[in-house]
């Protein structure tokens, strides 16, 4: 599965932080995350992500460790893929985040990921550059 990764078009180095993980959650490099009730959860749907996961970690039910994340700042560009057919969606549209927290959808209602460039037709699995 492809997930959010830093685009090379803007070479600035993202800020890395360590923040608390949520019990019994699997984190993968590139997952879109948000801080909720003091711990990180996946950002999905219309939830605008605050962080991108920088490590792989399976949090146990108790004794969770903090995990490394990239802080999302304005103007940063991220690459991911479409989880749904977005052939009709154009650059400049904002789409929602897929339930896996690692891809975007073709849903533009209350979208949080602004499409900067589609790297192909927009079919399922097509790469896309977005900003939040």
Legacy VTK file of the C-alpha trace (Angstrom):
# vtk DataFile Version 3.0
C-alpha trace
ASCII
DATASET POLYDATA
POINTS 132 float
0.000 0.000 0.000
1.250 3.441 -0.893
0.989 6.106 1.821
1.637 9.802 2.295
5.269 10.678 1.658
7.068 13.990 1.400
7.207 15.391 -2.118
10.653 16.305 -3.415
9.447 19.494 -5.100
9.920 21.416 -1.854
13.154 20.232 -0.267
12.638 21.641 3.261
13.139 19.090 6.023
9.981 18.431 8.039
10.063 18.822 11.812
10.120 15.446 13.575
8.355 15.119 16.927
7.583 12.212 19.222
4.017 11.982 20.471
1.961 9.455 22.456
0.482 6.484 20.617
-2.974 4.987 21.104
-3.408 1.509 22.624
-3.838 -1.403 20.210
-3.156 0.690 17.098
-0.927 -0.202 14.155
1.026 2.731 12.721
2.840 2.659 9.377
5.251 5.124 7.818
3.143 7.599 5.857
-0.116 7.337 7.823
-1.968 10.635 8.237
-2.434 11.298 11.961
-4.108 13.707 14.351
-3.721 14.189 18.099
-6.965 13.257 19.879
-7.505 12.932 23.631
-3.750 13.175 24.148
-2.714 10.419 21.716
-2.283 9.915 17.968
-5.062 8.406 15.847
-5.410 8.044 12.078
-6.864 11.057 10.292
-9.626 9.856 7.988
-12.549 11.340 6.078
-12.878 15.056 6.716
-10.356 15.147 9.569
-7.423 17.311 8.508
-4.170 15.590 9.495
-1.642 17.344 11.700
1.153 14.776 11.369
2.495 12.065 9.047
3.807 8.917 10.736
7.598 8.526 10.499
7.888 4.965 11.841
6.262 1.548 11.921
4.881 0.620 15.338
2.236 -1.691 16.745
1.062 -0.219 20.037
0.244 -2.781 22.722
-2.884 -2.570 24.877
-0.804 -1.125 27.732
2.656 0.421 27.942
2.483 2.241 24.602
5.599 4.100 23.463
5.612 7.547 21.849
6.190 7.468 18.089
8.054 9.688 15.631
5.919 11.874 13.374
6.459 14.646 10.840
4.688 17.896 11.653
2.586 19.074 8.683
3.123 22.769 8.004
1.426 25.035 5.449
2.821 24.730 1.945
4.260 21.239 2.381
3.469 18.873 -0.462
2.774 15.174 0.046
2.404 12.307 -2.408
-0.029 9.431 -2.037
-2.466 7.501 -4.227
-6.172 7.556 -4.952
-8.180 4.833 -3.175
-11.127 5.474 -5.513
-11.561 6.479 -9.153
-10.827 10.215 -9.231
-10.814 10.595 -13.020
-13.408 13.375 -12.789
-11.622 15.223 -9.973
-9.409 18.104 -11.081
-6.347 19.823 -9.652
-7.421 22.468 -7.156
-10.203 20.278 -5.739
-9.980 19.104 -2.140
-10.739 15.466 -1.353
-11.209 13.433 1.810
-8.782 10.935 3.324
-9.460 7.232 2.894
-10.341 5.082 5.920
-6.814 3.616 5.906
-5.334 7.062 6.671
-2.799 6.486 3.894
-4.585 7.469 0.664
-7.106 10.004 -0.598
-10.564 9.423 -2.031
-12.465 11.057 -4.874
-14.987 12.659 -2.494
-14.832 16.441 -2.716
-17.520 17.266 -0.134
-15.687 18.724 2.898
-12.333 17.608 1.478
-9.130 18.330 3.411
-6.414 17.298 0.926
-6.026 19.820 -1.903
-4.949 18.197 -5.150
-1.947 19.935 -6.680
-1.225 17.375 -9.398
-2.565 14.032 -10.567
0.216 11.820 -11.912
-1.970 10.009 -14.400
-5.642 9.518 -15.130
-6.901 9.524 -11.565
-7.843 5.842 -11.645
-7.580 3.824 -8.429
-3.900 3.626 -7.456
-2.854 6.712 -9.439
-0.267 8.835 -7.650
-1.294 12.346 -6.599
0.444 15.314 -4.969
-1.593 17.075 -2.275
-1.260 19.740 0.381
-3.214 20.197 3.620
LINES 1 133
132 0 1 2 3 4 5 6 7 8 9 10 11 12 13 14 15 16 17 18 19 20 21 22 23 24 25 26 27 28 29 30 31 32 33 34 35 36 37 38 39 40 41 42 43 44 45 46 47 48 49 50 51 52 53 54 55 56 57 58 59 60 61 62 63 64 65 66 67 68 69 70 71 72 73 74 75 76 77 78 79 80 81 82 83 84 85 86 87 88 89 90 91 92 93 94 95 96 97 98 99 100 101 102 103 104 105 106 107 108 109 110 111 112 113 114 115 116 117 118 119 120 121 122 123 124 125 126 127 128 129 130 131
